[in-house]
Amino acid sequence: MADAKSVCRKVVCAALNEFIKAKAPEAELAKEENIQVVTPPKPEMGDLGVPLFAFAKSLHMAPPQIAAEVAKLITDKSIGEFLAVGPYVNVKLDKAGSAAGILDAIRAQKDEYGSFGSDGKKPLAGRRVMVEYSSPNTNKPLHLGHLRNDALGESVSRILKAAGAEVYKVDLINNRGVHICKSMLAYKLFHEAKGDTPESLGMKGDHFVGQCYIEFDRYLKGEKDKPETAHPEANQMAEDMLIKWEQGDPEVRALWQKMNDWTLEGVKETYARTGVSFDKLYMESETYLKGKDEILKGLEKGVFFKADDGSVRIDVTDVVGKGKDEDNHEKVLLRKDGTSVYITQDIGTAISRHDDWAFNQLVYVVASEQNYHFKILFHILKKLGFEWADKLYHLSYGLVNLPSGRMKSREGTIVDADDLIDSLHAQALEAIKERGRDGDVGDADDVAEKVALGALHYYLLQATPIKDMLFNPEESLSFNGNTGPYLQYMGARINSILGKAAEAGMKADYSAEGVALLKAAEEWELIKQLGDYPATVQKAAENLDSSVMAAYLYETSKLFSKFYQNCSIMNADDKKVAAARLYLAECTLQVMKNAMNLVLVPYLERM
């Protein structure tokens, strides 16, 4: 459909300009790139439409009149019949020609279908995009919030790559700070003497370190209703340990390295399980001192100023706007003692990353709680004169909440990522066995794992990123409706149809003559949907929005279901029509597999 839209835009623009020259020579001519192509609300009105509201003022005519005159001037019938429908110039596409072009492109490009625009080029070719996501702390395992972050980062990276961009995925590991020392202190208090390790306790390393973090909080607060068991000095003990770490104390550094390694090993296991990967891991312990030199350079240039208390600051009124709270109009970049703050580190890290891999866009996948932080960060980098600062983007996403409220890892009420996936896996396996399918799907345990991941990822990605959401495991695992398992079921169903056809000796007809037999409304609607896939990939890539791809997948599944119910393949009266429908089914499966990969939903041959 991308080719048809391009031709429609070109043809209507040419006819419109011919009319403008005759009717109002003084008026500005239409530009092809500004011509909007939409889908009419009813199939009988046409397949594509161009609204002409924007030209009413300059032509001093009602849009329906303009549409009628423009339609009369169109003689190009290469893609179909043009007609005026109210304020639109619509086109009823030549179904046989359009269908053959769409299906043949899918067959030829296979896994790469969706990557090429109507001009035959990849729309984001030449763009180098660095994507930062996940950013775990090494004092606890990944939780549900990380799973949404990881799903968004990995999915957007795949979509960008599919659209032709060169993508470099990075992960900033938050492996230093007082929160890390709290886990270390609990280990020394409760485990070191016993020689406890994750292996000796039969735990993943990140789970064990996370347990230490919870134990610290209990030690600090004491038992409920027993204030005498509290240890308020624990916070200072952790602060003292951090000072020793910064001074390079060998014993503290050794424990820190050991516990960091435990956590990272566990986190990497979860990454591998969920299909998440990175090109480079950045360690906060290696980057936290960066940025200070840049701030001092900016101070010399007058970008920043030294406040009365000796701290270095920047005026951010342009970002936050004028208001009563004057304190918000200045951002501290270096404390009065010369030490860095968190944003100083981010400034240095961004600069060094561009040195490492010269991106022309950097996308930060970070929760909406940090919106203000990134506005300030981007503002500072622009003030420092970095050209690439205009291409920094904060992919802000809403929080994932528990039914009981927000997650708090110190209280041990966090939704652990591994535990959640294990639970989804167990429920999926139970559903497979209840349906008596465990003997038919092959490795039932492997299928259950893929159903769990499909359920999780699709549920997290189907919503617009900025929205807060409540994760509902039961809803996510449903085999009906807008869910990952429904898409997997539909993929397996198409694969089964193709398998049965092969067993019956049926072969798809790839000829233009065969495709011309696909005249039913359900066939044409499905073909048009498949033709829209490249434009959908481009839209999702440009908007950095995986929900666009999720919505496309669900609509495609529904259209195939409708097609299969009304257009039989195995029992069609006309074998030539059946062979053409088989071709359509093959193409649908290919597109679904391509799209499912972009939203991290594993394809299943049997289900």
Secondary structure, 3 states (H helix, E strand, C coil): CHHHHHHHHHHHHHHHHHHHHHHCCCCCCCCHHHCCCECCCCHHHCCEEEECHHHHHHHCCCHHHHHHHHHHHCCCCCCEEEEEECCEEEEEECHHHHHHHHHHHHHHHHHHCCCCCCCCCCCCCCCEEEEECCCCECCCCCEHHHHHHHHHHHHHHHHHHHCCCEEEEEEEEECCCHHHHHHHHHHHHHCCCCCCCHHHHCCCHHHHHHHHHHHHHHHHHCCCCCHHHCCCCHHHHHHHHHHHHHCCCHHHHHHHHHHHHHHHHHHHHHHHHHCCCCCEEEEHHHHCCCCHHHHHHHHHHCCCEECCCCCEEEECHHHHCCCCCHHHHEEEEECCCCCECHHHHHHHHHHHHHHHCCCCEEEEEEEHHHHHHHHHHHHHHHHCCCHHHHHEEEEEECCEEECCECCCHHHCCCCEHHHHHHHHHHHHHHHHHHCCCCCCCCCHHHHHHHHHHHHHHHHHHCCCCCCCEECCHHHHCCCCCCCHHHHHHHHHHHHHHHHHHHHCCCCCCCCHHHHCCCCCHHHHHHHHHHHCHHHHHHHHHHHCCHHHHHHHHHHHHHHHHHHHHHCCCCCCCCHHHHHHHHHHHHHHHHHHHHHHHHCCCCCCCCC
